[in-house]
Amino acid sequence: MKKLGFLVMITATIALAGCAGSGQSATGDLEPYTVDLSALPYVRNAQPLADRPWQMHFIPFPEFPIDITLYQRVTIRAKYYNADGEEIPQGDEKVMVVLIYDPDGDRGGPPMGPGPNTPLKEFNVGGFSGAVSTERGVRIRLTRAPGGIMFQNNTADVKFIEVTEITFHNGR
C-alpha cells in the first residue's frame, strides 16, 4: 500500500512539473493571451466605410507565438466612429465581428453563426447584447489559428472601426 501511495505522489509531482513548464496550471488553465495590437498592420480603417451597412474592415493577424487552439473563449472590444471622427456610443446593432481562418476564403460565413472558415461570428460588439465584449467573452472552438479578424458596420453611420482588445482566455 505504501508503494501505491508513493507512486501516486511521484505521478502527481511529474504532472505538476510538466504543467509549470507549459504555461498551464495543474487545473489546465492557461494565462490569458492578449493580441499585441502594435503587431497588427493597422487597428483602424484609414478610409471611411461606404454609406451603407455591412462594409468590411479586415485586419490580418501575424503568426501567433502560441497554440491559440488551446483557448476556449475570446473577448473582443472595439470603438466605432462617425464620419466626423467622433466616437459613437456602444450599442446593439452597430458593429459585428468575424474571426477568419483563411483570409483568401469565405470571409462572411453563413448568415447566422460560425462556419467552416469563420469560427466566430458575433453580431454585437459592445452594447447590451455584446457578450463578445465582456470580460467573460464568448465561447470559441478553434481548429487552427485564425488568419485575421473582420469587423462590419451594421448601420451606415459607423464609418470607422478601431479594435481596442483581442484576448483569448479560458474559464467558465
ChimeraX commands (.cxc) that place a marker at each C-alpha (Angstrom):
marker #1 position 0.00,0.00,0.00 radius 0.5
marker #1 position 2.88,2.34,0.77 radius 0.5
marker #1 position 4.29,1.71,-2.71 radius 0.5
marker #1 position 0.99,2.72,-4.32 radius 0.5
marker #1 position 0.87,5.96,-2.33 radius 0.5
marker #1 position 4.47,6.70,-3.26 radius 0.5
marker #1 position 3.73,6.10,-6.97 radius 0.5
marker #1 position 0.69,8.39,-6.84 radius 0.5
marker #1 position 2.79,11.13,-5.22 radius 0.5
marker #1 position 5.54,10.82,-7.87 radius 0.5
marker #1 position 2.99,10.86,-10.70 radius 0.5
marker #1 position 1.32,13.99,-9.30 radius 0.5
marker #1 position 4.70,15.72,-8.91 radius 0.5
marker #1 position 5.66,14.93,-12.51 radius 0.5
marker #1 position 2.28,16.17,-13.77 radius 0.5
marker #1 position 2.63,19.44,-11.88 radius 0.5
marker #1 position 6.18,19.96,-13.16 radius 0.5
marker #1 position 5.02,19.37,-16.75 radius 0.5
marker #1 position 2.26,21.96,-16.40 radius 0.5
marker #1 position 4.61,24.54,-14.92 radius 0.5
marker #1 position 6.86,24.43,-17.98 radius 0.5
marker #1 position 3.97,24.71,-20.44 radius 0.5
marker #1 position 2.32,27.84,-19.00 radius 0.5
marker #1 position -0.58,25.74,-17.75 radius 0.5
marker #1 position -1.64,25.30,-14.18 radius 0.5
marker #1 position -2.42,21.91,-12.69 radius 0.5
marker #1 position -6.10,22.55,-13.48 radius 0.5
marker #1 position -5.39,23.09,-17.19 radius 0.5
marker #1 position -5.96,26.85,-17.15 radius 0.5
marker #1 position -3.82,28.95,-19.46 radius 0.5
marker #1 position -2.78,32.51,-18.81 radius 0.5
marker #1 position -4.90,34.81,-20.99 radius 0.5
marker #1 position -3.27,35.76,-24.28 radius 0.5
marker #1 position -3.87,39.33,-25.44 radius 0.5
marker #1 position -3.01,40.08,-29.05 radius 0.5
marker #1 position -0.34,42.78,-29.27 radius 0.5
marker #1 position -2.23,45.39,-31.28 radius 0.5
marker #1 position 1.04,47.10,-32.25 radius 0.5
marker #1 position 1.93,43.91,-34.17 radius 0.5
marker #1 position -1.13,44.31,-36.40 radius 0.5
marker #1 position -0.71,46.21,-39.68 radius 0.5
marker #1 position -3.46,48.60,-38.55 radius 0.5
marker #1 position -6.20,48.68,-35.93 radius 0.5
marker #1 position -8.49,51.29,-37.52 radius 0.5
marker #1 position -9.60,51.66,-41.11 radius 0.5
marker #1 position -7.90,54.61,-42.83 radius 0.5
marker #1 position -10.76,55.34,-45.25 radius 0.5
marker #1 position -14.35,55.74,-44.08 radius 0.5
marker #1 position -16.67,52.84,-44.77 radius 0.5
marker #1 position -19.15,53.37,-47.61 radius 0.5
marker #1 position -22.56,54.95,-46.99 radius 0.5
marker #1 position -24.30,51.63,-46.49 radius 0.5
marker #1 position -24.23,48.90,-43.85 radius 0.5
marker #1 position -22.24,45.66,-43.98 radius 0.5
marker #1 position -18.98,47.21,-45.14 radius 0.5
marker #1 position -15.93,45.16,-44.15 radius 0.5
marker #1 position -12.83,46.22,-42.22 radius 0.5
marker #1 position -10.43,43.25,-42.32 radius 0.5
marker #1 position -7.24,43.07,-40.22 radius 0.5
marker #1 position -4.80,40.21,-40.92 radius 0.5
marker #1 position -3.13,38.54,-37.95 radius 0.5
marker #1 position 0.58,37.85,-37.78 radius 0.5
marker #1 position 1.55,34.31,-36.84 radius 0.5
marker #1 position 0.59,33.53,-33.25 radius 0.5
marker #1 position 3.56,32.73,-30.97 radius 0.5
marker #1 position 1.46,30.18,-29.05 radius 0.5
marker #1 position -1.02,27.40,-29.79 radius 0.5
marker #1 position -4.15,29.55,-29.83 radius 0.5
marker #1 position -6.37,26.46,-30.28 radius 0.5
marker #1 position -5.92,25.68,-26.57 radius 0.5
marker #1 position -8.17,28.64,-25.67 radius 0.5
marker #1 position -11.92,28.29,-25.24 radius 0.5
marker #1 position -13.10,31.92,-25.00 radius 0.5
marker #1 position -12.34,35.25,-26.63 radius 0.5
marker #1 position -13.03,38.85,-25.68 radius 0.5
marker #1 position -13.05,41.42,-28.50 radius 0.5
marker #1 position -13.56,45.11,-27.96 radius 0.5
marker #1 position -13.71,47.96,-30.43 radius 0.5
marker #1 position -14.62,51.60,-30.69 radius 0.5
marker #1 position -16.57,53.00,-33.58 radius 0.5
marker #1 position -16.76,56.49,-35.02 radius 0.5
marker #1 position -18.94,58.58,-37.33 radius 0.5
marker #1 position -17.79,60.43,-40.48 radius 0.5
marker #1 position -16.50,63.38,-38.38 radius 0.5
marker #1 position -14.30,61.06,-36.31 radius 0.5
marker #1 position -16.48,61.37,-33.21 radius 0.5
marker #1 position -16.88,58.22,-31.15 radius 0.5
marker #1 position -20.33,56.64,-31.35 radius 0.5
marker #1 position -21.70,55.29,-28.05 radius 0.5
marker #1 position -21.60,51.48,-27.78 radius 0.5
marker #1 position -24.88,49.84,-28.64 radius 0.5
marker #1 position -26.51,46.82,-30.20 radius 0.5
marker #1 position -26.76,46.54,-33.97 radius 0.5
marker #1 position -23.84,48.89,-34.66 radius 0.5
marker #1 position -20.81,46.63,-35.34 radius 0.5
marker #1 position -20.30,42.89,-35.80 radius 0.5
marker #1 position -17.10,40.80,-35.73 radius 0.5
marker #1 position -15.94,37.64,-37.52 radius 0.5
marker #1 position -12.78,35.60,-36.88 radius 0.5
marker #1 position -11.48,34.12,-40.15 radius 0.5
marker #1 position -9.18,31.15,-40.68 radius 0.5
marker #1 position -8.20,31.76,-44.32 radius 0.5
marker #1 position -8.19,35.44,-45.37 radius 0.5
marker #1 position -8.46,34.37,-49.02 radius 0.5
marker #1 position -11.50,32.19,-48.30 radius 0.5
marker #1 position -15.10,32.99,-47.42 radius 0.5
marker #1 position -14.92,35.94,-45.05 radius 0.5
marker #1 position -18.64,36.30,-44.45 radius 0.5
marker #1 position -19.55,32.77,-43.48 radius 0.5
marker #1 position -23.14,31.64,-43.14 radius 0.5
marker #1 position -25.88,34.19,-42.43 radius 0.5
marker #1 position -26.09,33.18,-38.77 radius 0.5
marker #1 position -23.35,31.77,-36.56 radius 0.5
marker #1 position -19.94,30.28,-37.31 radius 0.5
marker #1 position -18.96,28.44,-40.49 radius 0.5
marker #1 position -16.08,26.35,-41.87 radius 0.5
marker #1 position -13.86,29.42,-42.43 radius 0.5
marker #1 position -15.45,31.62,-39.77 radius 0.5
marker #1 position -15.15,30.06,-36.29 radius 0.5
marker #1 position -16.68,33.14,-34.66 radius 0.5
marker #1 position -19.46,35.43,-35.84 radius 0.5
marker #1 position -20.93,37.83,-33.29 radius 0.5
marker #1 position -23.44,40.48,-34.29 radius 0.5
marker #1 position -22.91,42.97,-31.45 radius 0.5
marker #1 position -19.53,44.39,-30.46 radius 0.5
marker #1 position -20.39,46.46,-27.39 radius 0.5
marker #1 position -23.91,47.26,-26.34 radius 0.5
marker #1 position -26.28,45.32,-24.13 radius 0.5
marker #1 position -26.15,42.12,-26.18 radius 0.5
marker #1 position -22.43,42.34,-26.97 radius 0.5
marker #1 position -21.28,39.29,-24.99 radius 0.5
marker #1 position -18.07,39.14,-27.04 radius 0.5
marker #1 position -17.06,42.49,-25.47 radius 0.5
marker #1 position -17.44,41.35,-21.87 radius 0.5
marker #1 position -14.69,40.15,-19.51 radius 0.5
marker #1 position -16.05,36.63,-19.93 radius 0.5
marker #1 position -16.18,36.90,-23.73 radius 0.5
marker #1 position -17.78,34.20,-25.84 radius 0.5
marker #1 position -17.00,30.53,-26.30 radius 0.5
marker #1 position -14.90,29.51,-29.33 radius 0.5
marker #1 position -13.58,26.21,-30.61 radius 0.5
marker #1 position -10.62,26.86,-32.89 radius 0.5
marker #1 position -9.20,24.04,-35.01 radius 0.5
marker #1 position -6.28,26.23,-36.14 radius 0.5
marker #1 position -5.03,29.76,-35.67 radius 0.5
marker #1 position -7.20,32.43,-37.31 radius 0.5
marker #1 position -5.61,34.40,-40.13 radius 0.5
marker #1 position -7.49,37.59,-39.38 radius 0.5
marker #1 position -10.42,39.40,-37.91 radius 0.5
marker #1 position -13.14,41.28,-39.76 radius 0.5
marker #1 position -15.41,43.98,-38.44 radius 0.5
marker #1 position -18.55,45.10,-40.25 radius 0.5
marker #1 position -20.79,48.07,-39.67 radius 0.5
marker #1 position -24.43,47.15,-39.15 radius 0.5
marker #1 position -25.51,50.73,-39.74 radius 0.5
marker #1 position -24.36,53.35,-42.25 radius 0.5
marker #1 position -23.49,55.92,-39.55 radius 0.5
marker #1 position -20.47,53.82,-38.46 radius 0.5
marker #1 position -17.59,54.95,-40.69 radius 0.5
marker #1 position -14.51,53.95,-38.71 radius 0.5
marker #1 position -13.92,50.87,-36.55 radius 0.5
marker #1 position -10.94,50.59,-34.21 radius 0.5
marker #1 position -10.10,47.33,-32.44 radius 0.5
marker #1 position -9.02,48.02,-28.85 radius 0.5
marker #1 position -8.65,44.47,-27.45 radius 0.5
marker #1 position -8.48,40.86,-28.54 radius 0.5
marker #1 position -7.91,38.48,-25.61 radius 0.5
marker #1 position -8.06,34.70,-25.75 radius 0.5
marker #1 position -8.77,33.04,-22.40 radius 0.5
marker #1 position -10.35,30.07,-20.69 radius 0.5
marker #1 position -12.72,29.77,-17.79 radius 0.5
marker #1 position -16.37,29.34,-17.19 radius 0.5
marker link #1:1,2 radius 0.2
marker link #1:2,3 radius 0.2
marker link #1:3,4 radius 0.2
marker link #1:4,5 radius 0.2
marker link #1:5,6 radius 0.2
marker link #1:6,7 radius 0.2
marker link #1:7,8 radius 0.2
marker link #1:8,9 radius 0.2
marker link #1:9,10 radius 0.2
marker link #1:10,11 radius 0.2
marker link #1:11,12 radius 0.2
marker link #1:12,13 radius 0.2
marker link #1:13,14 radius 0.2
marker link #1:14,15 radius 0.2
marker link #1:15,16 radius 0.2
marker link #1:16,17 radius 0.2
marker link #1:17,18 radius 0.2
marker link #1:18,19 radius 0.2
marker link #1:19,20 radius 0.2
marker link #1:20,21 radius 0.2
marker link #1:21,22 radius 0.2
marker link #1:22,23 radius 0.2
marker link #1:23,24 radius 0.2
marker link #1:24,25 radius 0.2
marker link #1:25,26 radius 0.2
marker link #1:26,27 radius 0.2
marker link #1:27,28 radius 0.2
marker link #1:28,29 radius 0.2
marker link #1:29,30 radius 0.2
marker link #1:30,31 radius 0.2
marker link #1:31,32 radius 0.2
marker link #1:32,33 radius 0.2
marker link #1:33,34 radius 0.2
marker link #1:34,35 radius 0.2
marker link #1:35,36 radius 0.2
marker link #1:36,37 radius 0.2
marker link #1:37,38 radius 0.2
marker link #1:38,39 radius 0.2
marker link #1:39,40 radius 0.2
marker link #1:40,41 radius 0.2
marker link #1:41,42 radius 0.2
marker link #1:42,43 radius 0.2
marker link #1:43,44 radius 0.2
marker link #1:44,45 radius 0.2
marker link #1:45,46 radius 0.2
marker link #1:46,47 radius 0.2
marker link #1:47,48 radius 0.2
marker link #1:48,49 radius 0.2
marker link #1:49,50 radius 0.2
marker link #1:50,51 radius 0.2
marker link #1:51,52 radius 0.2
marker link #1:52,53 radius 0.2
marker link #1:53,54 radius 0.2
marker link #1:54,55 radius 0.2
marker link #1:55,56 radius 0.2
marker link #1:56,57 radius 0.2
marker link #1:57,58 radius 0.2
marker link #1:58,59 radius 0.2
marker link #1:59,60 radius 0.2
marker link #1:60,61 radius 0.2
marker link #1:61,62 radius 0.2
marker link #1:62,63 radius 0.2
marker link #1:63,64 radius 0.2
marker link #1:64,65 radius 0.2
marker link #1:65,66 radius 0.2
marker link #1:66,67 radius 0.2
marker link #1:67,68 radius 0.2
marker link #1:68,69 radius 0.2
marker link #1:69,70 radius 0.2
marker link #1:70,71 radius 0.2
marker link #1:71,72 radius 0.2
marker link #1:72,73 radius 0.2
marker link #1:73,74 radius 0.2
marker link #1:74,75 radius 0.2
marker link #1:75,76 radius 0.2
marker link #1:76,77 radius 0.2
marker link #1:77,78 radius 0.2
marker link #1:78,79 radius 0.2
marker link #1:79,80 radius 0.2
marker link #1:80,81 radius 0.2
marker link #1:81,82 radius 0.2
marker link #1:82,83 radius 0.2
marker link #1:83,84 radius 0.2
marker link #1:84,85 radius 0.2
marker link #1:85,86 radius 0.2
marker link #1:86,87 radius 0.2
marker link #1:87,88 radius 0.2
marker link #1:88,89 radius 0.2
marker link #1:89,90 radius 0.2
marker link #1:90,91 radius 0.2
marker link #1:91,92 radius 0.2
marker link #1:92,93 radius 0.2
marker link #1:93,94 radius 0.2
marker link #1:94,95 radius 0.2
marker link #1:95,96 radius 0.2
marker link #1:96,97 radius 0.2
marker link #1:97,98 radius 0.2
marker link #1:98,99 radius 0.2
marker link #1:99,100 radius 0.2
marker link #1:100,101 radius 0.2
marker link #1:101,102 radius 0.2
marker link #1:102,103 radius 0.2
marker link #1:103,104 radius 0.2
marker link #1:104,105 radius 0.2
marker link #1:105,106 radius 0.2
marker link #1:106,107 radius 0.2
marker link #1:107,108 radius 0.2
marker link #1:108,109 radius 0.2
marker link #1:109,110 radius 0.2
marker link #1:110,111 radius 0.2
marker link #1:111,112 radius 0.2
marker link #1:112,113 radius 0.2
marker link #1:113,114 radius 0.2
marker link #1:114,115 radius 0.2
marker link #1:115,116 radius 0.2
marker link #1:116,117 radius 0.2
marker link #1:117,118 radius 0.2
marker link #1:118,119 radius 0.2
marker link #1:119,120 radius 0.2
marker link #1:120,121 radius 0.2
marker link #1:121,122 radius 0.2
marker link #1:122,123 radius 0.2
marker link #1:123,124 radius 0.2
marker link #1:124,125 radius 0.2
marker link #1:125,126 radius 0.2
marker link #1:126,127 radius 0.2
marker link #1:127,128 radius 0.2
marker link #1:128,129 radius 0.2
marker link #1:129,130 radius 0.2
marker link #1:130,131 radius 0.2
marker link #1:131,132 radius 0.2
marker link #1:132,133 radius 0.2
marker link #1:133,134 radius 0.2
marker link #1:134,135 radius 0.2
marker link #1:135,136 radius 0.2
marker link #1:136,137 radius 0.2
marker link #1:137,138 radius 0.2
marker link #1:138,139 radius 0.2
marker link #1:139,140 radius 0.2
marker link #1:140,141 radius 0.2
marker link #1:141,142 radius 0.2
marker link #1:142,143 radius 0.2
marker link #1:143,144 radius 0.2
marker link #1:144,145 radius 0.2
marker link #1:145,146 radius 0.2
marker link #1:146,147 radius 0.2
marker link #1:147,148 radius 0.2
marker link #1:148,149 radius 0.2
marker link #1:149,150 radius 0.2
marker link #1:150,151 radius 0.2
marker link #1:151,152 radius 0.2
marker link #1:152,153 radius 0.2
marker link #1:153,154 radius 0.2
marker link #1:154,155 radius 0.2
marker link #1:155,156 radius 0.2
marker link #1:156,157 radius 0.2
marker link #1:157,158 radius 0.2
marker link #1:158,159 radius 0.2
marker link #1:159,160 radius 0.2
marker link #1:160,161 radius 0.2
marker link #1:161,162 radius 0.2
marker link #1:162,163 radius 0.2
marker link #1:163,164 radius 0.2
marker link #1:164,165 radius 0.2
marker link #1:165,166 radius 0.2
marker link #1:166,167 radius 0.2
marker link #1:167,168 radius 0.2
marker link #1:168,169 radius 0.2
marker link #1:169,170 radius 0.2
marker link #1:170,171 radius 0.2
marker link #1:171,172 radius 0.2
view
